[in-house]
Amino acid sequence: MKWFLTTFFFLVFLTAAHSAFAASDSKTCKFETGDIGTVIGHGETRNQAYGDAIEKCYMKREALFERARAHVVDVERGQDLIDSCSEMKCS
């Protein structure tokens, strides 16, 4: 009986540990924009995924701006790009 209870609790612990680690899979944040298309961010938490999506959005918009205007983004324009990306909501 002692062996049975030990095995039973070990299996319960193993199942609970597996569920905890499986639940820690990466989260995603996805939003659509009219100028650069779909942006998808990944992270361990929803906030990290949102931050990653904002960073990717900024990088894409910066590249689009520099390609279209043939000069580097200045500080003021960079702030505008960050603001426009941070206003997006994850779906």
Secondary structure, 3 states (H helix, E strand, C coil): CHHHHHHHHHHHHHHHHHHHHHHCCCEEEEEEECCCEEEEEEECCHHHHHHHHHHHHHHHHHHHHHHHHCCCCCHHHHHHHHHHHHCCCCC
